[in-house]
């Protein structure tokens, strides 16, 4: 059985939601980051970076949210959270899955801290460019792959929900509001929210 190491109000929500989308049982291990439990010697053996989430599946241990999303989507193909190898949508799926940590997260941080970085130096370009690209993709929706919901929507929807609705770090846009409403209407999202609320 998959074992998820997680903490509320953190990037763990993404993997919590994803695992709920699979409909399969999994074990949750709460890591209280408010007490520094993520820096304990025991947990550092699971994730040397001392962050949540982390996932253990038998002999496999991995961290990093997008990696966990990719792993679970492929480990449980019956959940249909990723296009199969050879599917024309797979390239865009991978692009959006990794757009979450490589573009959206730094853009959110830049917007929140008001850090000035020349777009030619920032790997994500600029905050405005990231959100413009995402908005354009969502206008054709309802999901990033059109009619197909995927783990990429979990990764991006979770991050955008965190930045826009939970912590008000980024201003919303109508396309984002519609997308986040669709995400929040999913039963798995609602179950994950209930679990995270304790």
N, CA, C and O atoms as a DFTB+ gen file, in Angstrom:
792 C
 N C O
     1  1       0.840      -1.197       0.000
     2  2       0.000       0.000       0.000
     3  2       0.875       1.247       0.000
     4  3       1.891       1.298       0.693
     5  1       0.484       2.244      -0.772
     6  2       1.214       3.504      -0.801
     7  2       1.134       4.192       0.559
     8  3       0.100       4.158       1.226
     9  1       2.229       4.809       0.953
    10  2       2.280       5.529       2.221
    11  2       2.689       6.968       1.921
    12  3       3.778       7.216       1.403
    13  1       1.805       7.918       2.250
    14  2       2.043       9.329       1.989
    15  2       2.443      10.034       3.284
    16  3       1.717       9.989       4.277
    17  1       3.592      10.676       3.260
    18  2       4.041      11.522       4.360
    19  2       3.621      12.945       3.996
    20  3       4.004      13.464       2.948
    21  1       2.840      13.562       4.861
    22  2       2.211      14.821       4.487
    23  2       2.026      15.735       5.696
    24  3       2.237      15.331       6.840
    25  1       1.633      16.961       5.419
    26  2       1.301      17.937       6.448
    27  2       0.247      18.882       5.880
    28  3       0.322      19.243       4.705
    29  1      -0.739      19.293       6.687
    30  2      -1.753      20.230       6.189
    31  2      -1.130      21.574       5.789
    32  3      -0.044      21.935       6.241
    33  1      -1.841      22.290       4.941
    34  2      -1.462      23.637       4.501
    35  2      -0.043      23.675       3.935
    36  3       0.758      24.558       4.243
    37  1       0.230      22.678       3.096
    38  2       1.536      22.583       2.452
    39  2       1.336      22.003       1.049
    40  3       0.209      21.735       0.634
    41  1       2.431      21.815       0.331
    42  2       2.356      21.193      -0.994
    43  2       1.797      19.775      -0.925
    44  3       1.442      19.195      -1.951
    45  1       1.718      19.230       0.252
    46  2       1.170      17.886       0.423
    47  2      -0.255      17.773      -0.087
    48  3      -0.692      16.691      -0.480
    49  1      -0.990      18.893      -0.085
    50  2      -2.387      18.824      -0.530
    51  2      -2.478      18.253      -1.944
    52  3      -3.400      17.499      -2.255
    53  1      -1.533      18.609      -2.787
    54  2      -1.542      18.123      -4.168
    55  2      -1.548      16.598      -4.197
    56  3      -2.359      15.992      -4.898
    57  1      -0.654      15.980      -3.445
    58  2      -0.561      14.521      -3.474
    59  2      -1.727      13.875      -2.735
    60  3      -2.160      12.778      -3.089
    61  1      -2.229      14.544      -1.720
    62  2      -3.414      14.053      -1.010
    63  2      -4.597      14.003      -1.984
    64  3      -5.301      12.998      -2.071
    65  1      -4.799      15.099      -2.709
    66  2      -5.880      15.151      -3.694
    67  2      -5.673      14.083      -4.770
    68  3      -6.613      13.381      -5.144
    69  1      -4.448      13.966      -5.260
    70  2      -4.162      12.989      -6.304
    71  2      -4.495      11.574      -5.836
    72  3      -5.136      10.816      -6.564
    73  1      -4.074      11.223      -4.649
    74  2      -4.341       9.880      -4.134
    75  2      -5.839       9.659      -3.948
    76  3      -6.330       8.551      -4.163
    77  1      -6.560      10.684      -3.558
    78  2      -8.013      10.562      -3.457
    79  2      -8.628      10.342      -4.840
    80  3      -9.619       9.623      -4.967
    81  1      -8.055      10.948      -5.865
    82  2      -8.560      10.757      -7.233
    83  2      -8.399       9.306      -7.690
    84  3      -9.177       8.843      -8.523
    85  1      -7.413       8.583      -7.169
    86  2      -7.214       7.193      -7.607
    87  2      -8.327       6.278      -7.109
    88  3      -8.614       5.252      -7.727
    89  1      -8.951       6.644      -6.002
    90  2      -9.984       5.795      -5.429
    91  2      -9.443       4.565      -4.738
    92  3     -10.211       3.692      -4.332
    93  1      -8.119       4.482      -4.597
    94  2      -7.491       3.313      -3.969
    95  2      -7.069       3.649      -2.536
    96  3      -6.783       4.806      -2.230
    97  1      -7.029       2.637      -1.656
    98  2      -6.594       2.898      -0.282
    99  2      -5.103       3.262      -0.240
   100  3      -4.306       2.799      -1.056
   101  1      -4.766       4.085       0.715
   102  2      -3.369       4.466       0.950
   103  2      -3.255       4.851       2.413
   104  3      -4.255       5.135       3.072
   105  1      -2.047       4.858       2.906
   106  2      -1.797       5.208       4.308
   107  2      -1.265       6.631       4.374
   108  3      -0.441       7.035       3.554
   109  1      -1.741       7.381       5.350
   110  2      -1.244       8.746       5.571
   111  2      -0.425       8.781       6.856
   112  3      -0.840       8.256       7.889
   113  1       0.746       9.409       6.773
   114  2       1.590       9.607       7.946
   115  2       1.772      11.108       8.094
   116  3       2.403      11.753       7.256
   117  1       1.220      11.655       9.155
   118  2       1.278      13.096       9.393
   119  2       2.671      13.479       9.897
   120  3       3.178      12.910      10.864
   121  1       3.270      14.448       9.225
   122  2       4.554      15.011       9.638
   123  2       4.265      16.436      10.089
   124  3       3.916      17.290       9.274
   125  1       4.408      16.690      11.366
   126  2       4.066      18.010      11.913
   127  2       5.208      18.986      11.659
   128  3       6.164      19.059      12.431
   129  1       5.092      19.736      10.562
   130  2       6.178      20.649      10.208
   131  2       6.257      21.840      11.151
   132  3       7.266      22.545      11.174
   133  1       5.195      22.075      11.935
   134  2       5.252      23.184      12.896
   135  2       6.193      22.872      14.059
   136  3       6.646      23.779      14.756
   137  1       6.484      21.586      14.266
   138  2       7.404      21.192      15.347
   139  2       8.778      20.812      14.804
   140  3       9.676      20.457      15.568
   141  1       8.939      20.886      13.494
   142  2      10.219      20.524      12.889
   143  2      10.383      19.035      12.658
   144  3      11.500      18.564      12.441
   145  1       9.281      18.278      12.700
   146  2       9.361      16.819      12.530
   147  2       9.963      16.419      11.185
   148  3      10.496      15.319      11.046
   149  1       9.881      17.302      10.203
   150  2      10.431      16.987       8.881
   151  2      11.955      16.990       8.887
   152  3      12.581      16.558       7.919
   153  1      12.551      17.472       9.966
   154  2      14.018      17.498      10.075
   155  2      14.544      16.381      10.982
   156  3      15.741      16.315      11.263
   157  1      13.646      15.506      11.436
   158  2      14.081      14.407      12.299
   159  2      14.954      13.439      11.500
   160  3      14.773      13.304      10.290
   161  1      15.897      12.766      12.160
   162  2      16.747      11.801      11.447
   163  2      15.933      10.724      10.732
   164  3      16.306      10.284       9.645
   165  1      14.817      10.296      11.342
   166  2      13.989       9.254      10.732
   167  2      13.381       9.745       9.419
   168  3      13.385       9.028       8.418
   169  1      12.860      10.971       9.432
   170  2      12.226      11.480       8.220
   171  2      13.262      11.839       7.155
   172  3      13.000      11.681       5.962
   173  1      14.418      12.314       7.568
   174  2      15.460      12.658       6.591
   175  2      15.946      11.429       5.820
   176  3      16.504      11.560       4.731
   177  1      15.737      10.245       6.380
   178  2      16.059       9.019       5.640
   179  2      15.063       8.816       4.493
   180  3      15.391       8.202       3.478
   181  1      13.855       9.335       4.664
   182  2      12.828       9.228       3.621
   183  2      12.996      10.343       2.597
   184  3      12.973      10.098       1.390
   185  1      13.163      11.564       3.083
   186  2      13.406      12.699       2.190
   187  2      14.531      13.549       2.767
   188  3      14.293      14.330       3.688
   189  1      15.740      13.420       2.253
   190  2      16.882      14.163       2.770
   191  2      16.721      15.681       2.687
   192  3      17.442      16.417       3.359
   193  1      15.781      16.151       1.867
   194  2      15.521      17.590       1.789
   195  2      14.705      18.081       2.977
   196  3      14.596      19.287       3.197
   197  1      14.135      17.164       3.739
   198  2      13.370      17.558       4.913
   199  2      12.108      18.322       4.561
   200  3      11.740      19.277       5.246
   201  1      11.436      17.898       3.479
   202  2      10.201      18.543       3.046
   203  2       9.110      17.492       2.917
   204  3       9.384      16.296       2.810
   205  1       7.883      17.955       2.928
   206  2       6.740      17.108       2.595
   207  2       6.173      17.627       1.284
   208  3       6.285      18.816       0.989
   209  1       5.569      16.754       0.499
   210  2       5.270      15.352       0.742
   211  2       6.420      14.434       0.345
   212  3       7.384      14.831      -0.308
   213  1       6.264      13.188       0.774
   214  2       7.115      12.090       0.321
   215  2       6.209      10.871       0.212
   216  3       5.169      10.798       0.866
   217  1       6.608       9.925      -0.610
   218  2       5.790       8.746      -0.844
   219  2       6.668       7.512      -0.757
   220  3       7.787       7.492      -1.270
   221  1       6.150       6.484      -0.103
   222  2       6.831       5.192      -0.044
   223  2       5.875       4.153      -0.619
   224  3       4.706       4.075      -0.239
   225  1       6.405       3.360      -1.544
   226  2       5.636       2.289      -2.171
   227  2       6.532       1.062      -2.202
   228  3       7.272       0.850      -3.162
   229  1       6.464       0.256      -1.151
   230  2       7.347      -0.902      -1.052
   231  2       8.793      -0.451      -0.993
   232  3       9.183       0.250      -0.059
   233  1       9.596      -0.841      -1.974
   234  2      11.020      -0.479      -2.010
   235  2      11.263       0.887      -2.656
   236  3      12.397       1.363      -2.695
   237  1      10.216       1.507      -3.152
   238  2      10.344       2.795      -3.837
   239  2      10.038       3.925      -2.860
   240  3       9.005       3.923      -2.191
   241  1      10.954       4.890      -2.789
   242  2      10.746       6.092      -1.978
   243  2      11.030       7.288      -2.864
   244  3      12.068       7.344      -3.524
   245  1      10.122       8.238      -2.884
   246  2      10.364       9.434      -3.678
   247  2       9.712      10.648      -3.051
   248  3       8.774      10.545      -2.260
   249  1      10.241      11.808      -3.432
   250  2       9.724      13.093      -2.988
   251  2       9.546      13.955      -4.229
   252  3       9.730      13.489      -5.353
   253  1       9.193      15.197      -4.019
   254  2       8.898      16.186      -5.051
   255  2       7.504      15.906      -5.615
   256  3       7.228      14.843      -6.169
   257  1       6.652      16.898      -5.449
   258  2       5.232      16.754      -5.755
   259  2       4.972      16.281      -7.179
   260  3       4.216      15.331      -7.383
   261  1       5.582      16.922      -8.162
   262  2       5.323      16.526      -9.554
   263  2       5.803      15.099      -9.821
   264  3       5.166      14.360     -10.571
   265  1       6.910      14.715      -9.215
   266  2       7.411      13.345      -9.387
   267  2       6.431      12.347      -8.785
   268  3       6.177      11.293      -9.368
   269  1       5.882      12.675      -7.626
   270  2       4.892      11.798      -6.993
   271  2       3.653      11.706      -7.875
   272  3       3.104      10.620      -8.060
   273  1       3.211      12.829      -8.417
   274  2       2.046      12.818      -9.309
   275  2       2.296      11.912     -10.520
   276  3       1.452      11.089     -10.871
   277  1       3.455      12.070     -11.147
   278  2       3.780      11.251     -12.314
   279  2       3.837       9.773     -11.933
   280  3       3.319       8.925     -12.660
   281  1       4.457       9.465     -10.811
   282  2       4.607       8.081     -10.374
   283  2       3.249       7.436     -10.102
   284  3       2.964       6.342     -10.589
   285  1       2.414       8.123      -9.322
   286  2       1.110       7.555      -8.960
   287  2       0.230       7.394     -10.193
   288  3      -0.457       6.382     -10.337
   289  1       0.246       8.382     -11.085
   290  2      -0.575       8.288     -12.296
   291  2      -0.179       7.078     -13.133
   292  3      -1.045       6.430     -13.721
   293  1       1.115       6.760     -13.200
   294  2       1.559       5.605     -13.965
   295  2       1.406       4.302     -13.185
   296  3       1.173       3.244     -13.770
   297  1       1.536       4.386     -11.878
   298  2       1.402       3.195     -11.023
   299  2      -0.040       2.693     -11.005
   300  3      -0.289       1.497     -10.845
   301  1      -0.991       3.621     -11.170
   302  2      -2.415       3.278     -11.112
   303  2      -3.109       3.723     -12.405
   304  3      -3.922       4.646     -12.379
   305  1      -2.801       3.087     -13.515
   306  2      -3.361       3.520     -14.799
   307  2      -4.880       3.446     -14.859
   308  3      -5.509       4.163     -15.638
   309  1      -5.469       2.584     -14.042
   310  2      -6.932       2.466     -14.031
   311  2      -7.612       3.759     -13.582
   312  3      -8.792       3.962     -13.868
   313  1      -6.886       4.636     -12.884
   314  2      -7.453       5.919     -12.450
   315  2      -7.526       6.928     -13.599
   316  3      -8.196       7.954     -13.484
   317  1      -6.843       6.639     -14.693
   318  2      -6.852       7.488     -15.893
   319  2      -6.438       8.933     -15.582
   320  3      -7.097       9.884     -16.000
   321  1      -5.338       9.074     -14.843
   322  2      -4.825      10.395     -14.485
   323  2      -3.697      10.852     -15.390
   324  3      -3.163      11.947     -15.215
   325  1      -3.328      10.012     -16.365
   326  2      -2.276      10.381     -17.323
   327  2      -2.573       9.711     -18.655
   328  3      -2.993       8.554     -18.687
   329  1      -2.359      10.427     -19.757
   330  2      -2.488       9.772     -21.064
   331  2      -1.453       8.660     -21.186
   332  3      -0.333       8.783     -20.690
   333  1      -1.829       7.601     -21.835
   334  2      -0.930       6.452     -22.006
   335  2       0.232       6.804     -22.927
   336  3       0.150       7.751     -23.710
   337  1       1.311       6.037     -22.829
   338  2       2.421       6.187     -23.774
   339  2       1.872       6.047     -25.185
   340  3       1.081       5.147     -25.468
   341  1       2.293       6.935     -26.055
   342  2       1.816       6.895     -27.428
   343  2       0.601       7.768     -27.685
   344  3       0.297       8.072     -28.839
   345  1      -0.104       8.180     -26.631
   346  2      -1.249       9.074     -26.782
   347  2      -0.731      10.464     -27.164
   348  3       0.238      10.949     -26.580
   349  1      -1.367      11.090     -28.125
   350  2      -0.928      12.410     -28.590
   351  2      -0.984      13.470     -27.486
   352  3      -0.277      14.475     -27.563
   353  1      -1.811      13.260     -26.469
   354  2      -1.936      14.242     -25.386
   355  2      -0.824      14.125     -24.337
   356  3      -0.697      14.985     -23.465
   357  1      -0.029      13.068     -24.424
   358  2       0.959      12.818     -23.371
   359  2       2.015      13.927     -23.286
   360  3       2.425      14.288     -22.183
   361  1       2.452      14.459     -24.390
   362  2       3.449      15.528     -24.368
   363  2       2.949      16.750     -23.621
   364  3       3.651      17.291     -22.767
   365  1       1.732      17.190     -23.941
   366  2       1.163      18.354     -23.246
   367  2       0.924      18.045     -21.762
   368  3       1.105      18.907     -20.903
   369  1       0.518      16.812     -21.478
   370  2       0.325      16.405     -20.082
   371  2       1.621      16.585     -19.295
   372  3       1.618      17.175     -18.215
   373  1       2.715      16.082     -19.830
   374  2       4.000      16.210     -19.134
   375  2       4.422      17.674     -19.027
   376  3       4.951      18.099     -18.000
   377  1       4.189      18.430     -20.075
   378  2       4.530      19.855     -20.036
   379  2       3.787      20.555     -18.904
   380  3       4.397      21.284     -18.123
   381  1       2.482      20.341     -18.809
   382  2       1.708      21.012     -17.755
   383  2       2.033      20.465     -16.369
   384  3       2.050      21.222     -15.398
   385  1       2.288      19.173     -16.264
   386  2       2.630      18.591     -14.961
   387  2       3.875      19.268     -14.390
   388  3       3.928      19.570     -13.197
   389  1       4.864      19.503     -15.231
   390  2       6.100      20.112     -14.749
   391  2       6.087      21.636     -14.827
   392  3       6.994      22.291     -14.313
   393  1       5.079      22.196     -15.458
   394  2       4.883      23.648     -15.451
   395  2       4.573      24.119     -14.027
   396  3       4.931      25.231     -13.638
   397  1       3.903      23.256     -13.255
   398  2       3.529      23.621     -11.877
   399  2       4.753      23.977     -11.035
   400  3       4.809      25.091     -10.513
   401  1       5.745      23.079     -10.873
   402  2       6.888      23.451     -10.031
   403  2       7.917      24.352     -10.714
   404  3       8.612      25.117     -10.045
   405  1       8.017      24.263     -12.053
   406  2       9.091      25.013     -12.705
   407  2       8.692      26.420     -13.129
   408  3       9.560      27.268     -13.337
   409  1       7.405      26.681     -13.261
   410  2       6.958      28.022     -13.665
   411  2       5.983      28.646     -12.667
   412  3       6.179      29.782     -12.236
   413  1       4.936      27.908     -12.300
   414  2       3.915      28.504     -11.432
   415  2       4.465      28.805     -10.044
   416  3       4.280      29.915      -9.545
   417  1       5.133      27.850      -9.411
   418  2       5.645      28.114      -8.060
   419  2       6.608      29.299      -8.007
   420  3       6.448      30.157      -7.139
   421  1       7.607      29.386      -8.904
   422  2       8.475      30.565      -8.842
   423  2       7.735      31.860      -9.177
   424  3       8.053      32.912      -8.623
   425  1       6.754      31.792     -10.076
   426  2       5.991      33.001     -10.406
   427  2       5.177      33.474      -9.203
   428  3       5.074      34.673      -8.947
   429  1       4.607      32.530      -8.475
   430  2       3.864      32.889      -7.256
   431  2       4.808      33.532      -6.249
   432  3       4.488      34.565      -5.662
   433  1       5.962      32.923      -6.053
   434  2       6.941      33.470      -5.108
   435  2       7.383      34.867      -5.535
   436  3       7.508      35.767      -4.705
   437  1       7.616      35.040      -6.822
   438  2       8.025      36.355      -7.312
   439  2       6.920      37.381      -7.086
   440  3       7.199      38.504      -6.666
   441  1       5.666      37.010      -7.359
   442  2       4.549      37.934      -7.156
   443  2       4.396      38.288      -5.677
   444  3       4.166      39.446      -5.329
   445  1       4.525      37.288      -4.816
   446  2       4.332      37.489      -3.379
   447  2       5.436      38.356      -2.776
   448  3       5.161      39.246      -1.971
   449  1       6.669      38.097      -3.164
   450  2       7.801      38.826      -2.572
   451  2       8.110      40.132      -3.308
   452  3       8.883      40.964      -2.833
   453  1       7.477      40.291      -4.496
   454  2       7.732      41.463      -5.344
   455  2       9.220      41.554      -5.723
   456  3       9.774      42.641      -5.886
   457  1       9.835      40.395      -5.856
   458  2      11.236      40.299      -6.225
   459  2      11.400      40.651      -7.698
   460  3      10.715      40.097      -8.559
   461  1      12.295      41.558      -7.976
   462  2      12.551      41.959      -9.356
   463  2      13.653      41.080      -9.946
   464  3      14.794      41.104      -9.484
   465  1      13.299      40.311     -10.964
   466  2      14.262      39.473     -11.666
   467  2      14.030      39.714     -13.150
   468  3      12.898      39.584     -13.616
   469  1      15.063      40.057     -13.903
   470  2      14.871      40.240     -15.343
   471  2      14.330      38.960     -15.973
   472  3      14.822      37.870     -15.680
   473  1      13.328      39.084     -16.831
   474  2      12.717      37.898     -17.436
   475  2      13.731      37.080     -18.240
   476  3      13.555      35.876     -18.426
   477  1      14.775      37.728     -18.708
   478  2      15.806      36.995     -19.453
   479  2      16.649      36.111     -18.525
   480  3      17.307      35.179     -18.989
   481  1      16.632      36.397     -17.226
   482  2      17.409      35.617     -16.254
   483  2      16.572      34.578     -15.534
   484  3      17.102      33.576     -15.054
   485  1      15.264      34.810     -15.453
   486  2      14.380      33.912     -14.714
   487  2      13.984      32.737     -15.604
   488  3      13.518      32.932     -16.726
   489  1      14.170      31.532     -15.106
   490  2      13.860      30.338     -15.895
   491  2      12.382      30.292     -16.290
   492  3      12.034      29.668     -17.293
   493  1      11.521      30.935     -15.525
   494  2      10.091      30.931     -15.804
   495  2       9.655      32.136     -16.636
   496  3       8.467      32.292     -16.918
   497  1      10.588      32.973     -17.025
   498  2      10.248      34.179     -17.790
   499  2       9.835      35.285     -16.847
   500  3      10.682      35.927     -16.226
   501  1       8.543      35.512     -16.736
   502  2       8.036      36.517     -15.795
   503  2       6.716      36.027     -15.224
   504  3       6.057      35.155     -15.791
   505  1       6.347      36.602     -14.097
   506  2       5.079      36.244     -13.464
   507  2       3.929      36.475     -14.432
   508  3       3.066      35.612     -14.588
   509  1       3.910      37.630     -15.082
   510  2       2.821      37.945     -16.012
   511  2       2.764      36.927     -17.147
   512  3       1.679      36.484     -17.525
   513  1       3.905      36.559     -17.686
   514  2       3.930      35.597     -18.791
   515  2       3.391      34.241     -18.348
   516  3       2.614      33.620     -19.073
   517  1       3.791      33.776     -17.176
   518  2       3.322      32.478     -16.672
   519  2       1.803      32.461     -16.568
   520  3       1.153      31.523     -17.028
   521  1       1.240      33.502     -15.962
   522  2      -0.208      33.510     -15.761
   523  2      -0.961      33.785     -17.054
   524  3      -2.089      33.321     -17.217
   525  1      -0.363      34.526     -17.971
   526  2      -0.988      34.731     -19.281
   527  2      -1.055      33.415     -20.056
   528  3      -2.076      33.103     -20.668
   529  1       0.031      32.649     -20.029
   530  2       0.076      31.358     -20.728
   531  2      -0.946      30.398     -20.127
   532  3      -1.657      29.708     -20.857
   533  1      -1.019      30.354     -18.798
   534  2      -1.979      29.474     -18.142
   535  2      -3.413      29.905     -18.457
   536  3      -4.269      29.067     -18.744
   537  1      -3.666      31.189     -18.403
   538  2      -5.011      31.687     -18.709
   539  2      -5.424      31.294     -20.129
   540  3      -6.548      30.843     -20.350
   541  1      -4.530      31.463     -21.070
   542  2      -4.826      31.113     -22.464
   543  2      -5.156      29.627     -22.584
   544  3      -6.088      29.259     -23.298
   545  1      -4.411      28.780     -21.901
   546  2      -4.659      27.334     -21.955
   547  2      -6.012      26.972     -21.356
   548  3      -6.676      26.052     -21.833
   549  1      -6.422      27.691     -20.314
   550  2      -7.665      27.363     -19.625
   551  2      -8.902      27.896     -20.343
   552  3     -10.018      27.464     -20.053
   553  1      -8.721      28.815     -21.261
   554  2      -9.873      29.379     -21.968
   555  2     -10.576      28.337     -22.833
   556  3     -11.776      28.455     -23.083
   557  1      -9.857      27.330     -23.288
   558  2     -10.482      26.301     -24.110
   559  2     -10.971      25.135     -23.274
   560  3     -11.831      24.389     -23.743
   561  1     -10.484      24.939     -22.091
   562  2     -10.834      23.958     -21.076
   563  2     -11.821      22.875     -21.476
   564  3     -11.968      22.583     -22.663
   565  1     -12.488      22.283     -20.522
   566  2     -12.512      22.679     -19.115
   567  2     -11.230      22.353     -18.346
   568  3     -10.980      22.922     -17.283
   569  1     -10.417      21.434     -18.885
   570  2      -9.176      21.042     -18.217
   571  2      -7.995      21.388     -19.108
   572  3      -8.181      21.815     -20.247
   573  1      -6.804      21.211     -18.610
   574  2      -5.610      21.550     -19.382
   575  2      -5.473      20.715     -20.656
   576  3      -4.875      21.160     -21.635
   577  1      -6.029      19.504     -20.636
   578  2      -6.005      18.647     -21.827
   579  2      -7.376      18.608     -22.488
   580  3      -7.768      17.588     -23.056
   581  1      -8.101      19.713     -22.416
   582  2      -9.438      19.773     -23.004
   583  2     -10.451      19.075     -22.117
   584  3     -10.658      19.476     -20.972
   585  1     -11.082      18.036     -22.638
   586  2     -12.112      17.316     -21.872
   587  2     -11.508      16.313     -20.885
   588  3     -12.229      15.742     -20.068
   589  1     -10.200      16.097     -20.955
   590  2      -9.544      15.060     -20.148
   591  2      -8.913      15.642     -18.895
   592  3      -7.973      16.434     -18.978
   593  1      -9.425      15.254     -17.736
   594  2      -8.832      15.622     -16.447
   595  2      -7.603      14.748     -16.235
   596  3      -7.613      13.564     -16.575
   597  1      -6.536      15.332     -15.670
   598  2      -5.305      14.559     -15.455
   599  2      -4.589      15.007     -14.186
   600  3      -4.997      15.961     -13.524
   601  1      -3.518      14.300     -13.869
   602  2      -2.677      14.674     -12.724
   603  2      -2.100      16.077     -12.899
   604  3      -1.782      16.738     -11.910
   605  1      -1.963      16.538     -14.134
   606  2      -1.480      17.908     -14.363
   607  2      -2.475      18.922     -13.801
   608  3      -2.071      19.958     -13.273
   609  1      -3.770      18.633     -13.912
   610  2      -4.774      19.526     -13.322
   611  2      -4.688      19.511     -11.804
   612  3      -4.914      20.533     -11.156
   613  1      -4.366      18.363     -11.239
   614  2      -4.194      18.291      -9.786
   615  2      -3.020      19.178      -9.365
   616  3      -3.137      19.964      -8.426
   617  1      -1.897      19.048     -10.059
   618  2      -0.702      19.826      -9.706
   619  2      -0.942      21.322      -9.874
   620  3      -0.611      22.107      -8.985
   621  1      -1.511      21.720     -10.998
   622  2      -1.725      23.142     -11.248
   623  2      -2.910      23.672     -10.458
   624  3      -2.831      24.760      -9.887
   625  1      -3.994      22.935     -10.415
   626  2      -5.166      23.386      -9.661
   627  2      -4.870      23.563      -8.186
   628  3      -5.327      24.520      -7.561
   629  1      -4.104      22.638      -7.633
   630  2      -3.742      22.734      -6.216
   631  2      -2.892      23.971      -5.951
   632  3      -3.151      24.719      -5.008
   633  1      -1.874      24.184      -6.787
   634  2      -1.003      25.347      -6.604
   635  2      -1.741      26.665      -6.761
   636  3      -1.515      27.608      -6.003
   637  1      -2.624      26.724      -7.751
   638  2      -3.384      27.956      -7.971
   639  2      -4.391      28.189      -6.845
   640  3      -4.604      29.328      -6.431
   641  1      -5.008      27.123      -6.351
   642  2      -5.923      27.249      -5.222
   643  2      -5.181      27.793      -3.994
   644  3      -5.676      28.672      -3.289
   645  1      -4.000      27.256      -3.764
   646  2      -3.149      27.686      -2.655
   647  2      -2.837      29.179      -2.778
   648  3      -2.978      29.931      -1.813
   649  1      -2.410      29.602      -3.974
   650  2      -1.952      30.985      -4.175
   651  2      -3.085      31.989      -4.261
   652  3      -2.943      33.122      -3.801
   653  1      -4.212      31.590      -4.845
   654  2      -5.304      32.534      -5.071
   655  2      -6.325      32.506      -3.948
   656  3      -6.652      33.551      -3.385
   657  1      -6.829      31.339      -3.616
   658  2      -7.953      31.260      -2.678
   659  2      -7.522      31.136      -1.221
   660  3      -8.131      31.744      -0.341
   661  1      -6.491      30.363      -0.963
   662  2      -6.102      30.169       0.430
   663  2      -5.300      31.341       0.978
   664  3      -5.598      31.848       2.059
   665  1      -4.287      31.771       0.237
   666  2      -3.360      32.761       0.775
   667  2      -3.371      34.103       0.057
   668  3      -2.632      35.015       0.428
   669  1      -4.212      34.227      -0.976
   670  2      -4.380      35.511      -1.677
   671  2      -3.040      36.139      -2.073
   672  3      -2.832      37.343      -1.922
   673  1      -2.148      35.303      -2.576
   674  2      -0.819      35.758      -2.978
   675  2      -0.810      36.289      -4.415
   676  3       0.049      37.086      -4.792
   677  1      -1.776      35.833      -5.199
   678  2      -1.849      36.174      -6.616
   679  2      -3.283      36.600      -6.915
   680  3      -4.220      35.935      -6.473
   681  1      -3.479      37.701      -7.660
   682  2      -4.844      38.073      -8.023
   683  2      -5.458      37.051      -8.979
   684  3      -4.766      36.479      -9.821
   685  1      -6.749      36.834      -8.839
   686  2      -7.411      35.877      -9.705
   687  2      -7.781      36.526     -11.039
   688  3      -7.669      37.738     -11.222
   689  1      -8.216      35.687     -11.944
   690  2      -8.736      36.096     -13.251
   691  2      -9.971      35.247     -13.491
   692  3     -10.077      34.159     -12.926
   693  1     -10.911      35.708     -14.312
   694  2     -12.129      34.907     -14.530
   695  2     -11.851      33.463     -14.957
   696  3     -12.513      32.545     -14.473
   697  1     -10.888      33.247     -15.851
   698  2     -10.575      31.873     -16.283
   699  2     -10.060      31.036     -15.113
   700  3     -10.349      29.843     -15.030
   701  1      -9.299      31.657     -14.212
   702  2      -8.793      30.936     -13.045
   703  2      -9.934      30.600     -12.093
   704  3      -9.985      29.501     -11.539
   705  1     -10.853      31.555     -11.903
   706  2     -11.987      31.305     -11.011
   707  2     -12.826      30.130     -11.515
   708  3     -13.216      29.262     -10.734
   709  1     -13.099      30.104     -12.812
   710  2     -13.895      29.001     -13.376
   711  2     -13.163      27.663     -13.208
   712  3     -13.768      26.649     -12.861
   713  1     -11.871      27.682     -13.456
   714  2     -11.066      26.464     -13.332
   715  2     -11.031      25.974     -11.879
   716  3     -11.221      24.788     -11.610
   717  1     -10.792      26.887     -10.967
   718  2     -10.732      26.493      -9.555
   719  2     -12.093      26.021      -9.051
   720  3     -12.160      25.132      -8.203
   721  1     -13.174      26.601      -9.558
   722  2     -14.510      26.109      -9.198
   723  2     -14.686      24.665      -9.673
   724  3     -15.245      23.837      -8.953
   725  1     -14.211      24.366     -10.882
   726  2     -14.314      22.984     -11.383
   727  2     -13.471      22.035     -10.540
   728  3     -13.902      20.925     -10.227
   729  1     -12.270      22.475     -10.174
   730  2     -11.411      21.642      -9.320
   731  2     -12.090      21.377      -7.979
   732  3     -12.152      20.237      -7.519
   733  1     -12.595      22.438      -7.361
   734  2     -13.205      22.326      -6.025
   735  2     -14.481      21.494      -6.039
   736  3     -14.890      20.977      -5.000
   737  1     -15.115      21.358      -7.200
   738  2     -16.344      20.563      -7.302
   739  2     -16.060      19.066      -7.383
   740  3     -16.977      18.255      -7.246
   741  1     -14.812      18.694      -7.601
   742  2     -14.482      17.274      -7.704
   743  2     -14.571      16.610      -6.319
   744  3     -14.016      17.134      -5.353
   745  1     -15.251      15.482      -6.212
   746  2     -15.364      14.810      -4.908
   747  2     -14.011      14.509      -4.266
   748  3     -13.879      14.611      -3.047
   749  1     -13.004      14.140      -5.061
   750  2     -11.684      13.831      -4.495
   751  2     -11.050      15.073      -3.884
   752  3     -10.403      14.985      -2.840
   753  1     -11.226      16.227      -4.517
   754  2     -10.732      17.492      -3.965
   755  2     -11.411      17.750      -2.620
   756  3     -10.755      18.123      -1.648
   757  1     -12.711      17.550      -2.572
   758  2     -13.463      17.799      -1.341
   759  2     -13.043      16.844      -0.226
   760  3     -12.937      17.245       0.933
   761  1     -12.803      15.583      -0.577
   762  2     -12.324      14.637       0.447
   763  2     -10.953      15.050       0.955
   764  3     -10.698      14.990       2.157
   765  1     -10.067      15.469       0.060
   766  2      -8.728      15.906       0.464
   767  2      -8.819      17.124       1.372
   768  3      -8.085      17.221       2.356
   769  1      -9.712      18.050       1.049
   770  2      -9.888      19.224       1.918
   771  2     -10.360      18.818       3.311
   772  3      -9.892      19.364       4.311
   773  1     -11.276      17.871       3.377
   774  2     -11.771      17.403       4.675
   775  2     -10.650      16.751       5.475
   776  3     -10.527      16.983       6.678
   777  1      -9.838      15.941       4.817
   778  2      -8.705      15.294       5.494
   779  2      -7.714      16.361       5.988
   780  3      -7.252      16.310       7.128
   781  1      -7.400      17.315       5.123
   782  2      -6.419      18.346       5.479
   783  2      -6.907      19.228       6.617
   784  3      -6.111      19.740       7.404
   785  1      -8.232      19.402       6.699
   786  2      -8.789      20.239       7.766
   787  2      -8.761      19.515       9.112
   788  3      -8.948      20.131      10.162
   789  1      -8.528      18.212       9.071
   790  2      -8.402      17.424      10.293
   791  2      -9.719      17.024      10.852
   792  3      -9.774      16.355      11.883
